Amino acid sequence: MSCPRCQHLHFVKNGFINKKQRYKYKDCAYQWTENRTYRGSPLAEKALAVFLYCHGLSMNAIAKMLQASPSTILEWIRRFGTEHAKPPEPQETDTVVLELDEMWHYLKKSSNSGYGKLCVVILENSLHGSVMIGIKRH
């Protein structure tokens, strides 16, 4: 057996880990075990998690199905996104995006802005998450 890092043959036994003999190379202090097994989940399981997430299943539901933690599922989804998806290009529009807190301060600072009455908008045939509130600047 030779060291995968420095290719030297000088090693000593260095205890056990999970009932497997651990070795340590004297020259570079690299530790390893014989018959190392693959750690982590198979690629097919990660791809399934991303597929289910893209089709609307929550990360917690996916985590329960695959018996993994939600943070692991989030890590798989983020890694897939950074490796395979391009970030969206910014587009030149007249749209101003304000969060509710920002909108409150924006409307409160000007006494003559806004409509002044409660408005209720009922959307038909719309998907969840497709609601947008816009303020047109004059």
N, CA, C and O atoms as a MOPAC input file, in Angstrom:
PM7 MOZYME 1SCF
protein

 N      0.85000 1    -1.18300 1     0.00000 1
 C      0.00000 1     0.00000 1     0.00000 1
 C      0.88700 1     1.23500 1     0.00000 1
 O      1.84900 1     1.32100 1     0.76300 1
 N      0.55900 1     2.17700 1    -0.85100 1
 C      1.29700 1     3.43800 1    -0.87100 1
 C      0.33300 1     4.58600 1    -0.60500 1
 O     -0.87100 1     4.48000 1    -0.83800 1
 N      0.88600 1     5.66700 1    -0.11900 1
 C      0.08700 1     6.83800 1     0.23000 1
 C     -0.48100 1     7.48500 1    -1.03500 1
 O      0.25800 1     7.69900 1    -1.99600 1
 N     -1.79200 1     7.80400 1    -1.05200 1
 C     -2.35400 1     8.46400 1    -2.22700 1
 C     -1.83100 1     9.88500 1    -2.42400 1
 O     -1.91400 1    10.42900 1    -3.52500 1
 N     -1.29400 1    10.48800 1    -1.36200 1
 C     -0.78600 1    11.86300 1    -1.47700 1
 C      0.68700 1    11.91000 1    -1.88000 1
 O      1.05600 1    12.56800 1    -2.85300 1
 N      1.53100 1    11.19400 1    -1.11000 1
 C      2.98000 1    11.33000 1    -1.33400 1
 C      3.62300 1    10.07400 1    -1.92900 1
 O      4.81700 1    10.09000 1    -2.23000 1
 N      2.87000 1     8.99400 1    -2.10300 1
 C      3.32200 1     7.73700 1    -2.70600 1
 C      4.38900 1     7.00400 1    -1.89100 1
 O      5.02500 1     6.08800 1    -2.41300 1
 N      4.60200 1     7.37500 1    -0.63600 1
 C      5.55500 1     6.66000 1     0.20600 1
 C      4.91500 1     5.39600 1     0.77800 1
 O      3.69200 1     5.25500 1     0.80700 1
 N      5.77300 1     4.48300 1     1.23000 1
 C      5.30200 1     3.20000 1     1.73500 1
 C      5.39700 1     3.08100 1     3.24700 1
 O      5.09300 1     2.01900 1     3.79000 1
 N      5.80600 1     4.12800 1     3.94300 1
 C      6.02400 1     4.06800 1     5.38900 1
 C      4.73900 1     4.43400 1     6.12300 1
 O      4.39900 1     5.61200 1     6.23800 1
 N      4.02000 1     3.41700 1     6.62300 1
 C      2.78900 1     3.69100 1     7.35700 1
 C      2.74200 1     2.83000 1     8.60600 1
 O      3.44000 1     1.82100 1     8.70600 1
 N      1.91100 1     3.23700 1     9.56100 1
 C      1.70600 1     2.49500 1    10.80000 1
 C      0.20400 1     2.37900 1    11.04700 1
 O     -0.58700 1     3.16700 1    10.53000 1
 N     -0.17100 1     1.38100 1    11.84600 1
 C     -1.57300 1     1.26500 1    12.23500 1
 C     -1.89200 1     2.39700 1    13.20600 1
 O     -1.06700 1     2.76900 1    14.04100 1
 N     -3.12000 1     2.94600 1    13.07900 1
 C     -3.46700 1     4.11400 1    13.88400 1
 C     -4.88500 1     3.97900 1    14.43500 1
 O     -5.69000 1     4.90100 1    14.29900 1
 N     -5.20000 1     2.84100 1    15.05500 1
 C     -6.50200 1     2.65400 1    15.68100 1
 C     -7.55500 1     2.13500 1    14.72200 1
 O     -7.25600 1     1.69100 1    13.61400 1
 N     -8.80500 1     2.20500 1    15.18400 1
 C     -9.94300 1     1.72700 1    14.40600 1
 C    -10.98700 1     2.83600 1    14.28300 1
 O    -11.12200 1     3.68100 1    15.16800 1
 N    -11.70900 1     2.81600 1    13.18800 1
 C    -12.84300 1     3.71300 1    12.98900 1
 C    -13.95500 1     2.88400 1    12.36000 1
 O    -13.76400 1     2.29900 1    11.29400 1
 N    -15.12200 1     2.83000 1    13.01300 1
 C    -16.25700 1     2.02200 1    12.54300 1
 C    -15.85100 1     0.57200 1    12.27700 1
 O    -16.23000 1    -0.01100 1    11.26100 1
 N    -15.08700 1     0.00500 1    13.18700 1
 C    -14.62700 1    -1.38600 1    13.12000 1
 C    -13.71500 1    -1.65600 1    11.92800 1
 O    -13.60400 1    -2.79800 1    11.48200 1
 N    -13.07200 1    -0.63400 1    11.41600 1
 C    -12.11400 1    -0.78700 1    10.31900 1
 C    -10.76800 1    -0.24500 1    10.77900 1
 O    -10.69500 1     0.75900 1    11.48800 1
 N     -9.71100 1    -0.92100 1    10.36800 1
 C     -8.36500 1    -0.49900 1    10.72900 1
 C     -8.03000 1     0.82900 1    10.07200 1
 O     -8.25700 1     1.01200 1     8.87600 1
 N     -7.48700 1     1.76000 1    10.85900 1
 C     -7.05100 1     3.04600 1    10.33000 1
 C     -5.52400 1     3.02200 1    10.24500 1
 O     -4.84800 1     2.49200 1    11.12600 1
 N     -4.99900 1     3.60200 1     9.17500 1
 C     -3.55900 1     3.68100 1     8.96000 1
 C     -3.13200 1     5.13700 1     8.88400 1
 O     -3.91900 1     6.02200 1     8.54900 1
 N     -1.84300 1     5.36100 1     9.20900 1
 C     -1.29600 1     6.71200 1     9.13600 1
 C      0.08100 1     6.62800 1     8.49000 1
 O      0.92500 1     5.82300 1     8.88600 1
 N      0.28700 1     7.46900 1     7.49500 1
 C      1.59200 1     7.51800 1     6.84300 1
 C      2.51900 1     8.41300 1     7.64200 1
 O      2.13800 1     9.50900 1     8.05500 1
 N      3.74600 1     7.93600 1     7.86000 1
 C      4.69600 1     8.67000 1     8.69200 1
 C      5.19800 1     9.94100 1     8.02000 1
 O      5.44000 1    10.94100 1     8.69500 1
 N      5.35600 1     9.91600 1     6.71400 1
 C      5.95800 1    11.05900 1     6.02400 1
 C      5.02600 1    12.26600 1     5.95600 1
 O      5.45500 1    13.39200 1     6.20800 1
 N      3.75300 1    12.04200 1     5.61700 1
 C      2.85100 1    13.18600 1     5.41400 1
 C      1.71800 1    13.24800 1     6.43200 1
 O      0.90700 1    14.17300 1     6.37800 1
 N      1.63300 1    12.29800 1     7.35600 1
 C      0.61700 1    12.23500 1     8.40700 1
 C     -0.80200 1    12.05500 1     7.85700 1
 O     -1.76900 1    12.37200 1     8.54900 1
 N     -0.94300 1    11.55400 1     6.62700 1
 C     -2.25300 1    11.30500 1     6.03200 1
 C     -2.85200 1    10.04900 1     6.65000 1
 O     -2.16800 1     9.03300 1     6.76900 1
 N     -4.13700 1    10.10600 1     7.05000 1
 C     -4.81800 1     8.96400 1     7.64000 1
 C     -5.86200 1     8.42500 1     6.67400 1
 O     -6.50900 1     9.18500 1     5.95300 1
 N     -6.01800 1     7.10400 1     6.66900 1
 C     -7.01400 1     6.49900 1     5.79800 1
 C     -7.38500 1     5.12700 1     6.32100 1
 O     -6.71400 1     4.59200 1     7.20300 1
 N     -8.46300 1     4.54800 1     5.77800 1
 C     -8.87700 1     3.19500 1     6.13100 1
 C     -8.92600 1     2.35200 1     4.86800 1
 O     -9.09700 1     2.86900 1     3.76400 1
 N     -8.77500 1     1.06500 1     5.04600 1
 C     -8.87600 1     0.14900 1     3.90900 1
 C    -10.32700 1     0.02900 1     3.47800 1
 O    -11.24100 1     0.21700 1     4.28000 1
 N    -10.52900 1    -0.28500 1     2.21400 1
 C    -11.86500 1    -0.50700 1     1.66000 1
 C    -12.80300 1     0.65500 1     1.98500 1
 O    -13.89600 1     0.46400 1     2.51900 1
 N    -12.35800 1     1.84200 1     1.65500 1
 C    -13.20000 1     3.01100 1     1.90300 1
 C    -14.47100 1     2.90300 1     1.07500 1
 O    -14.42400 1     2.57900 1    -0.11200 1
 N    -15.59400 1     3.17400 1     1.70200 1
 C    -16.87000 1     3.14100 1     0.99800 1
 C    -17.26500 1     4.55800 1     0.62300 1
 O    -16.81500 1     5.53000 1     1.22900 1
 N    -18.11500 1     4.65200 1    -0.38600 1
 C    -18.58900 1     5.95300 1    -0.85400 1
 C    -19.47700 1     6.58400 1     0.21000 1
 O    -20.41700 1     5.95400 1     0.69600 1
 N    -19.17900 1     7.81600 1     0.56700 1
 C    -19.99700 1     8.54300 1     1.53000 1
 C    -20.95600 1     9.44800 1     0.78100 1
 O    -20.64000 1     9.94300 1    -0.30100 1
 N    -22.11000 1     9.65900 1     1.35300 1
 C    -23.07600 1    10.54400 1     0.72700 1
 C    -24.16400 1     9.75700 1     0.02600 1
 O    -24.19300 1     8.52700 1     0.05600 1
 N    -25.04600 1    10.48900 1    -0.59600 1
 C    -26.18400 1     9.88200 1    -1.28300 1
 C    -25.86300 1     9.69000 1    -2.75700 1
 O    -25.04900 1    10.42300 1    -3.31900 1
 N    -26.50100 1     8.70600 1    -3.38700 1
 C    -26.27600 1     8.49200 1    -4.81800 1
 C    -26.76900 1     9.68000 1    -5.64100 1
 O    -27.65500 1    10.42000 1    -5.21300 1
 N    -26.19500 1     9.85000 1    -6.80500 1
 C    -26.55800 1    10.96000 1    -7.68400 1
 C    -28.02600 1    10.88500 1    -8.09600 1
 O    -28.67600 1    11.92000 1    -8.24900 1
 N    -28.55400 1     9.68300 1    -8.27600 1
 C    -29.96200 1     9.52900 1    -8.66000 1
 C    -30.89000 1    10.07200 1    -7.57500 1
 O    -31.93600 1    10.64600 1    -7.87900 1
 N    -30.51000 1     9.89100 1    -6.31800 1
 C    -31.32500 1    10.40400 1    -5.21000 1
 C    -31.30000 1    11.93100 1    -5.18000 1
 O    -32.31900 1    12.56500 1    -4.90900 1
 N    -30.14700 1    12.51400 1    -5.45600 1
 C    -30.03800 1    13.97400 1    -5.49900 1
 C    -30.84600 1    14.54100 1    -6.66300 1
 O    -31.51200 1    15.56700 1    -6.52500 1
 N    -30.78300 1    13.86800 1    -7.80400 1
 C    -31.54700 1    14.31900 1    -8.97100 1
 C    -33.04400 1    14.21200 1    -8.70600 1
 O    -33.81000 1    15.07700 1    -9.13000 1
 N    -33.46500 1    13.16600 1    -8.01200 1
 C    -34.87600 1    13.01900 1    -7.66400 1
 C    -35.32500 1    14.15400 1    -6.75300 1
 O    -36.42300 1    14.68400 1    -6.92000 1
 N    -34.49000 1    14.52900 1    -5.79500 1
 C    -34.83000 1    15.62500 1    -4.89000 1
 C    -35.01200 1    16.93000 1    -5.65600 1
 O    -35.96300 1    17.66700 1    -5.39900 1
 N    -34.12000 1    17.22400 1    -6.58800 1
 C    -34.22700 1    18.44800 1    -7.39500 1
 C    -35.47500 1    18.39000 1    -8.27000 1
 O    -36.18300 1    19.38900 1    -8.39900 1
 N    -35.75200 1    17.23800 1    -8.86900 1
 C    -36.93400 1    17.06900 1    -9.71900 1
 C    -38.21500 1    17.31700 1    -8.92500 1
 O    -39.10200 1    18.03800 1    -9.38000 1
 N    -38.30600 1    16.71900 1    -7.74000 1
 C    -39.50300 1    16.89600 1    -6.91600 1
 C    -39.66200 1    18.34000 1    -6.46900 1
 O    -40.78000 1    18.85300 1    -6.40900 1
 N    -38.54700 1    19.00000 1    -6.15400 1
 C    -38.61200 1    20.40200 1    -5.73900 1
 C    -39.08600 1    21.28200 1    -6.89200 1
 O    -39.87700 1    22.20300 1    -6.68600 1
 N    -38.61200 1    21.00500 1    -8.09000 1
 C    -39.02300 1    21.78800 1    -9.26200 1
 C    -40.49600 1    21.57500 1    -9.59600 1
 O    -41.11100 1    22.41600 1   -10.25100 1
 N    -41.06200 1    20.46300 1    -9.15500 1
 C    -42.47600 1    20.19800 1    -9.40700 1
 C    -43.35500 1    20.57700 1    -8.21700 1
 O    -44.50900 1    20.15600 1    -8.14000 1
 N    -42.81800 1    21.36500 1    -7.29400 1
 C    -43.64100 1    21.96600 1    -6.25800 1
 C    -43.65500 1    21.29700 1    -4.90600 1
 O    -44.34700 1    21.77900 1    -4.00900 1
 N    -42.93200 1    20.21500 1    -4.71000 1
 C    -42.90200 1    19.56300 1    -3.40800 1
 C    -41.99100 1    20.35500 1    -2.47900 1
 O    -40.95500 1    20.85700 1    -2.91300 1
 N    -42.35900 1    20.47200 1    -1.22300 1
 C    -41.55700 1    21.26000 1    -0.28600 1
 C    -40.28300 1    20.50800 1     0.09300 1
 O    -40.20000 1    19.28800 1    -0.04600 1
 N    -39.29400 1    21.25800 1     0.57300 1
 C    -38.02900 1    20.63400 1     0.96900 1
 C    -38.22700 1    19.70200 1     2.15900 1
 O    -37.57500 1    18.66100 1     2.24300 1
 N    -39.12900 1    20.06900 1     3.08800 1
 C    -39.38500 1    19.19900 1     4.23800 1
 C    -40.02100 1    17.88400 1     3.80900 1
 O    -39.67200 1    16.82900 1     4.33900 1
 N    -40.94800 1    17.93100 1     2.85500 1
 C    -41.57800 1    16.69900 1     2.36600 1
 C    -40.55700 1    15.82100 1     1.64700 1
 O    -40.55500 1    14.60200 1     1.81400 1
 N    -39.69900 1    16.43700 1     0.85400 1
 C    -38.65400 1    15.67900 1     0.15100 1
 C    -37.69700 1    15.05200 1     1.15800 1
 O    -37.28400 1    13.90400 1     0.99800 1
 N    -37.34700 1    15.81000 1     2.19700 1
 C    -36.43200 1    15.30200 1     3.21900 1
 C    -37.02600 1    14.08600 1     3.92400 1
 O    -36.31400 1    13.12000 1     4.19900 1
 N    -38.32300 1    14.12800 1     4.21900 1
 C    -38.96300 1    12.98200 1     4.86900 1
 C    -38.99400 1    11.77300 1     3.93800 1
 O    -38.76500 1    10.64500 1     4.37200 1
 N    -39.28000 1    12.01300 1     2.65000 1
 C    -39.33400 1    10.90300 1     1.69300 1
 C    -37.98200 1    10.23000 1     1.52900 1
 O    -37.89600 1     9.00300 1     1.49000 1
 N    -36.92900 1    11.02700 1     1.43400 1
 C    -35.59400 1    10.48900 1     1.16200 1
 C    -34.78800 1    10.22200 1     2.42700 1
 O    -33.63700 1     9.79200 1     2.35500 1
 N    -35.39000 1    10.47600 1     3.58400 1
 C    -34.73900 1    10.28300 1     4.88000 1
 C    -33.41800 1    11.04100 1     4.96100 1
 O    -32.37400 1    10.48600 1     5.30200 1
 N    -33.50100 1    12.32900 1     4.63500 1
 C    -32.35000 1    13.22900 1     4.72400 1
 C    -32.81400 1    14.48300 1     5.45200 1
 O    -34.01400 1    14.68600 1     5.63900 1
 N    -31.88700 1    15.31000 1     5.85500 1
 C    -32.27300 1    16.54500 1     6.53700 1
 C    -32.67600 1    17.60000 1     5.50500 1
 O    -32.18600 1    17.58000 1     4.37600 1
 N    -33.56700 1    18.52100 1     5.88500 1
 C    -33.95200 1    19.58800 1     4.95300 1
 C    -32.76900 1    20.44400 1     4.50000 1
 O    -32.75200 1    20.93200 1     3.37000 1
 N    -31.78700 1    20.62600 1     5.37400 1
 C    -30.61700 1    21.41600 1     4.97700 1
 C    -29.80500 1    20.69400 1     3.90300 1
 O    -29.19800 1    21.34200 1     3.05000 1
 N    -29.78800 1    19.37100 1     3.93600 1
 C    -29.10900 1    18.59900 1     2.89500 1
 C    -29.82800 1    18.75800 1     1.56300 1
 O    -29.19000 1    18.92800 1     0.52400 1
 N    -31.16100 1    18.70300 1     1.59500 1
 C    -31.94800 1    18.88300 1     0.37300 1
 C    -31.70000 1    20.27200 1    -0.20100 1
 O    -31.53400 1    20.42800 1    -1.41100 1
 N    -31.67300 1    21.28200 1     0.66700 1
 C    -31.40200 1    22.65100 1     0.22200 1
 C    -30.02500 1    22.74800 1    -0.42300 1
 O    -29.86300 1    23.41800 1    -1.44300 1
 N    -29.04100 1    22.08900 1     0.16100 1
 C    -27.68600 1    22.10200 1    -0.40300 1
 C    -27.65800 1    21.46300 1    -1.78700 1
 O    -26.99800 1    21.98300 1    -2.68700 1
 N    -28.36300 1    20.34400 1    -1.97700 1
 C    -28.42400 1    19.68500 1    -3.28700 1
 C    -29.06400 1    20.59600 1    -4.32100 1
 O    -28.57800 1    20.70100 1    -5.44700 1
 N    -30.16000 1    21.26000 1    -3.94100 1
 C    -30.87300 1    22.13900 1    -4.87500 1
 C    -30.00600 1    23.33100 1    -5.25500 1
 O    -29.93200 1    23.70100 1    -6.42700 1
 N    -29.35300 1    23.92900 1    -4.27100 1
 C    -28.48000 1    25.07900 1    -4.55900 1
 C    -27.30500 1    24.68100 1    -5.44300 1
 O    -26.95000 1    25.40900 1    -6.37000 1
 N    -26.70200 1    23.53300 1    -5.16300 1
 C    -25.57300 1    23.07800 1    -5.96900 1
 C    -26.00600 1    22.82200 1    -7.40900 1
 O    -25.29900 1    23.18200 1    -8.35100 1
 N    -27.17200 1    22.19800 1    -7.57400 1
 C    -27.69100 1    21.95300 1    -8.91900 1
 C    -27.93000 1    23.27400 1    -9.64100 1
 O    -27.60800 1    23.41100 1   -10.82100 1
 N    -28.49500 1    24.24300 1    -8.92600 1
 C    -28.76800 1    25.54600 1    -9.53200 1
 C    -27.51100 1    26.26800 1    -9.96800 1
 O    -27.48100 1    26.85800 1   -11.04800 1
 N    -26.47300 1    26.23400 1    -9.15000 1
 C    -25.23500 1    26.92800 1    -9.51500 1
 C    -24.50600 1    26.22200 1   -10.65000 1
 O    -23.81400 1    26.87000 1   -11.43600 1
 N    -24.65000 1    24.89900 1   -10.74900 1
 C    -23.94900 1    24.15900 1   -11.79500 1
 C    -24.68200 1    24.16500 1   -13.13600 1
 O    -24.04300 1    24.10700 1   -14.18600 1
 N    -26.01800 1    24.23600 1   -13.11300 1
 C    -26.77900 1    24.02000 1   -14.34400 1
 C    -27.62100 1    25.19600 1   -14.81700 1
 O    -28.04400 1    25.21100 1   -15.97300 1
 N    -27.87200 1    26.16300 1   -13.98100 1
 C    -28.76500 1    27.25600 1   -14.38300 1
 C    -28.00100 1    28.57100 1   -14.46700 1
 O    -27.14900 1    28.87200 1   -13.63000 1
 N    -28.32500 1    29.34100 1   -15.49200 1
 C    -27.72500 1    30.66100 1   -15.61500 1
 C    -28.56600 1    31.65200 1   -14.81900 1
 O    -29.79200 1    31.54200 1   -14.80500 1
 N    -27.93200 1    32.61400 1   -14.15900 1
 C    -28.72000 1    33.62200 1   -13.45400 1
 C    -29.48100 1    34.47600 1   -14.45400 1
 O    -28.99000 1    34.71300 1   -15.55700 1
 N    -30.67200 1    34.94200 1   -14.09100 1
 C    -31.45900 1    35.73600 1   -15.03300 1
 C    -30.79900 1    37.07500 1   -15.32500 1
 O    -30.18300 1    37.69100 1   -14.45500 1
 N    -30.94300 1    37.50400 1   -16.56100 1
 C    -30.39300 1    38.79500 1   -16.96800 1
 C    -31.32900 1    39.90700 1   -16.51200 1
 O    -32.54400 1    39.78400 1   -16.66600 1
 N    -30.79100 1    40.98900 1   -15.95600 1
 C    -31.66400 1    42.10200 1   -15.57300 1
 C    -32.25700 1    42.75300 1   -16.81700 1
 O    -31.57300 1    42.93300 1   -17.82500 1
 N    -33.53400 1    43.10100 1   -16.73300 1
 C    -34.21900 1    43.70100 1   -17.86400 1
 C    -34.53300 1    45.15800 1   -17.55200 1
 O    -34.81500 1    45.51700 1   -16.40900 1
 N    -34.47900 1    45.99100 1   -18.58900 1
 C    -34.80300 1    47.40300 1   -18.44200 1
 C    -36.32000 1    47.56100 1   -18.46200 1
 O    -36.94200 1    47.39300 1   -19.51100 1
 N    -36.92500 1    47.88000 1   -17.31700 1
 C    -38.36400 1    48.10500 1   -17.23600 1
 C    -38.62700 1    49.30600 1   -16.34500 1
 O    -37.72200 1    49.82900 1   -15.69400 1
 N    -39.87100 1    49.72900 1   -16.32700 1
 C    -40.28100 1    50.82700 1   -15.45900 1
 C    -40.82600 1    50.32100 1   -14.13300 1
 O    -41.38600 1    51.10000 1   -13.36200 1
 N    -40.67500 1    49.04200 1   -13.85500 1
 C    -41.22300 1    48.45200 1   -12.64700 1
 C    -40.32500 1    48.75500 1   -11.45800 1
 O    -39.10400 1    48.62400 1   -11.53800 1
 N    -40.93900 1    49.16000 1   -10.36200 1
 C    -40.22400 1    49.39200 1    -9.11600 1
 C    -40.71400 1    48.35100 1    -8.12400 1
 O    -41.91600 1    48.25400 1    -7.87900 1
 N    -39.81100 1    47.57600 1    -7.55200 1
 C    -40.18200 1    46.54200 1    -6.60100 1
 C    -39.96600 1    47.08500 1    -5.20200 1
 O    -38.85800 1    47.49000 1    -4.84900 1
 N    -41.02600 1    47.09300 1    -4.40400 1
 C    -40.95700 1    47.56600 1    -3.02900 1
 C    -41.47800 1    46.47800 1    -2.11000 1
 O    -42.48800 1    45.84200 1    -2.41100 1
 N    -40.80300 1    46.25800 1    -0.99600 1
 C    -41.33300 1    45.34900 1    -0.00100 1
 C    -42.35900 1    46.10500 1     0.82500 1
 O    -42.42600 1    47.33200 1     0.77000 1
 N    -43.16100 1    45.36800 1     1.59500 1
 C    -44.24900 1    46.01600 1     2.32100 1
 C    -43.75200 1    47.10500 1     3.25700 1
 O    -44.36700 1    48.16800 1     3.34200 1
 N    -42.65700 1    46.86500 1     3.95800 1
 C    -42.13500 1    47.87400 1     4.86900 1
 C    -41.68100 1    49.10400 1     4.09200 1
 O    -41.94500 1    50.23300 1     4.50600 1
 N    -41.00200 1    48.89200 1     2.97200 1
 C    -40.57000 1    50.01300 1     2.14500 1
 C    -41.76900 1    50.74900 1     1.57300 1
 O    -41.75600 1    51.97600 1     1.47400 1
 N    -42.81600 1    50.00400 1     1.19200 1
 C    -44.00100 1    50.62600 1     0.62500 1
 C    -44.68900 1    51.50300 1     1.67400 1
 O    -45.18800 1    52.58200 1     1.35600 1
 N    -44.71100 1    51.03800 1     2.91300 1
 C    -45.32900 1    51.81000 1     3.98700 1
 C    -44.61400 1    53.14700 1     4.14200 1
 O    -45.26300 1    54.18900 1     4.23600 1
 N    -43.29500 1    53.12500 1     4.16800 1
 C    -42.54100 1    54.37200 1     4.32300 1
 C    -42.66200 1    55.25200 1     3.08400 1
 O    -42.70800 1    56.47800 1     3.19300 1
 N    -42.71200 1    54.64300 1     1.93000 1
 C    -42.83100 1    55.40300 1     0.68900 1
 C    -44.16900 1    56.12800 1     0.63700 1
 O    -44.22300 1    57.30100 1     0.26700 1
 N    -45.24600 1    55.44300 1     1.00300 1
 C    -46.57200 1    56.05100 1     0.96000 1
 C    -46.78900 1    57.03200 1     2.10500 1
 O    -47.51500 1    58.01400 1     1.95300 1
 N    -46.16400 1    56.77100 1     3.24700 1
 C    -46.38700 1    57.61300 1     4.41700 1
 C    -45.68800 1    58.95900 1     4.27800 1
 O    -46.16300 1    59.95200 1     4.82800 1
 N    -44.58000 1    59.01600 1     3.56000 1
 C    -43.81800 1    60.26000 1     3.49600 1
 C    -44.50000 1    61.32400 1     2.63800 1
 O    -44.23800 1    62.51300 1     2.81900 1
 N    -45.35900 1    60.92900 1     1.72100 1
 C    -46.04700 1    61.88500 1     0.86700 1
 C    -47.53300 1    61.87700 1     1.21800 1
 O    -48.17100 1    60.82500 1     1.21100 1
 N    -48.07900 1    63.04900 1     1.52300 1
 C    -49.46700 1    63.10300 1     1.97800 1
 C    -50.46100 1    62.94400 1     0.83300 1
 O    -51.60000 1    62.54600 1     1.07800 1
 N    -50.07700 1    63.23900 1    -0.40100 1
 C    -51.03700 1    63.15400 1    -1.49600 1
 C    -50.81600 1    61.94800 1    -2.40200 1
 O    -51.37300 1    61.90300 1    -3.49900 1
 N    -50.02600 1    60.97900 1    -1.97800 1
 C    -49.80600 1    59.80600 1    -2.82100 1
 C    -50.76600 1    58.69900 1    -2.42300 1
 O    -51.25400 1    58.67100 1    -1.29300 1
 N    -51.03300 1    57.80400 1    -3.33000 1
 C    -51.91100 1    56.67500 1    -3.06200 1
 C    -53.36400 1    57.01500 1    -3.29200 1
 O    -53.71400 1    58.17600 1    -3.50500 1
 N    -54.20200 1    56.01400 1    -3.25000 1
 C    -55.62000 1    56.18300 1    -3.55000 1
 C    -56.40900 1    56.57500 1    -2.31000 1
 O    -57.36800 1    57.34100 1    -2.40400 1
 N    -56.01600 1    56.05500 1    -1.14500 1
 C    -56.67300 1    56.43900 1     0.08900 1
 C    -57.82700 1    55.55400 1     0.48500 1
 O    -58.39900 1    55.75900 1     1.55600 1
 N    -58.20200 1    54.57800 1    -0.32200 1
 C    -59.28600 1    53.66500 1     0.02200 1
 C    -58.76800 1    52.23600 1    -0.06500 1
 O    -57.80100 1    51.95200 1    -0.77200 1
 N    -59.42700 1    51.34400 1     0.66400 1
 C    -59.04700 1    49.94100 1     0.65700 1
 C    -59.40400 1    49.32000 1    -0.68600 1
 O    -60.53600 1    49.45800 1    -1.15100 1
 N    -58.47000 1    48.65000 1    -1.30300 1
 C    -58.70200 1    47.98700 1    -2.58300 1
 C    -58.52800 1    46.48700 1    -2.39300 1
 O    -57.56100 1    46.04500 1    -1.77300 1
 N    -59.45200 1    45.71200 1    -2.91800 1
 C    -59.35300 1    44.25900 1    -2.89000 1
 C    -59.31200 1    43.77800 1    -4.33000 1
 O    -60.19800 1    44.09700 1    -5.12200 1
 N    -58.29200 1    43.01600 1    -4.66700 1
 C    -58.14000 1    42.50600 1    -6.02100 1
 C    -58.36000 1    41.00600 1    -5.98200 1
 O    -57.68700 1    40.29800 1    -5.23200 1
 N    -59.29400 1    40.51600 1    -6.78000 1
 C    -59.56000 1    39.08000 1    -6.86500 1
 C    -59.00100 1    38.59600 1    -8.19700 1
 O    -59.45100 1    39.01500 1    -9.26400 1
 N    -58.02500 1    37.71800 1    -8.11700 1
 C    -57.38400 1    37.19900 1    -9.31900 1
 C    -58.03200 1    35.88000 1    -9.70500 1
 O    -58.24300 1    35.01300 1    -8.85800 1
 N    -58.34500 1    35.73200 1   -10.97500 1
 C    -58.91200 1    34.48800 1   -11.46900 1
 C    -57.88100 1    33.77700 1   -12.33800 1
 O    -57.11900 1    34.41100 1   -13.06700 1
 N    -57.87100 1    32.45700 1   -12.24800 1
 C    -56.98400 1    31.61600 1   -13.06300 1
 C    -55.51400 1    32.00500 1   -12.91000 1
 O    -54.77500 1    32.04800 1   -13.89300 1
 N    -55.10100 1    32.28300 1   -11.69800 1
 C    -53.69900 1    32.63300 1   -11.48500 1
 C    -53.04500 1    31.57900 1   -10.60400 1
 O    -53.70400 1    30.91900 1    -9.80000 1
 N    -51.76200 1    31.43900 1   -10.76800 1
 C    -50.99700 1    30.50500 1    -9.95800 1
 C    -50.60700 1    31.17800 1    -8.65600 1
 O    -50.54900 1    32.40500 1    -8.57500 1
 N    -50.33800 1    30.37500 1    -7.63800 1
 C    -49.88400 1    30.93500 1    -6.37400 1
 C    -48.52300 1    31.57700 1    -6.57000 1
 O    -47.67800 1    31.04200 1    -7.28700 1
 N    -48.31200 1    32.69700 1    -5.94800 1
 C    -47.02000 1    33.36800 1    -6.04100 1
 C    -46.89100 1    34.27300 1    -7.23900 1
 O    -45.81700 1    34.83200 1    -7.46600 1
 N    -47.95700 1    34.44200 1    -8.02300 1
 C    -47.84900 1    35.28300 1    -9.20500 1
 C    -48.48000 1    36.65200 1    -8.99000 1
 O    -48.74200 1    37.36500 1    -9.95900 1
 N    -48.72600 1    37.02900 1    -7.74900 1
 C    -49.34200 1    38.31400 1    -7.44500 1
 C    -48.25100 1    39.35900 1    -7.32200 1
 O    -47.23500 1    39.12700 1    -6.66700 1
 N    -48.45500 1    40.50400 1    -7.94500 1
 C    -47.47700 1    41.57900 1    -7.86900 1
 C    -48.21000 1    42.88500 1    -7.60300 1
 O    -49.23100 1    43.17300 1    -8.22900 1
 N    -47.69300 1    43.66200 1    -6.68500 1
 C    -48.24100 1    44.98300 1    -6.41900 1
 C    -47.29700 1    45.98600 1    -7.04200 1
 O    -46.09700 1    45.96200 1    -6.76800 1
 N    -47.80900 1    46.85200 1    -7.86200 1
 C    -46.96300 1    47.83100 1    -8.53800 1
 C    -47.42300 1    49.24500 1    -8.25800 1
 O    -48.61700 1    49.50300 1    -8.10500 1
 N    -46.47600 1    50.15600 1    -8.19300 1
 C    -46.77500 1    51.57300 1    -8.03400 1
 C    -46.20700 1    52.28000 1    -9.24100 1
 O    -45.00800 1    52.20400 1    -9.50700 1
 N    -47.05500 1    52.96000 1    -9.96200 1
 C    -46.61100 1    53.66900 1   -11.15200 1
 C    -46.14500 1    55.06200 1   -10.75100 1
 O    -46.87800 1    55.81100 1   -10.10600 1
 N    -44.93700 1    55.39600 1   -11.13300 1
 C    -44.40500 1    56.72600 1   -10.83000 1
 C    -44.90000 1    57.72300 1   -11.86100 1
 O    -44.97100 1    57.41300 1   -13.05000 1
 N    -45.23700 1    58.90200 1   -11.41200 1
 C    -45.73500 1    59.95300 1   -12.31600 1
 C    -44.62500 1    60.88300 1   -12.71400 1
 O    -44.85200 1    61.82800 1   -13.47000 1

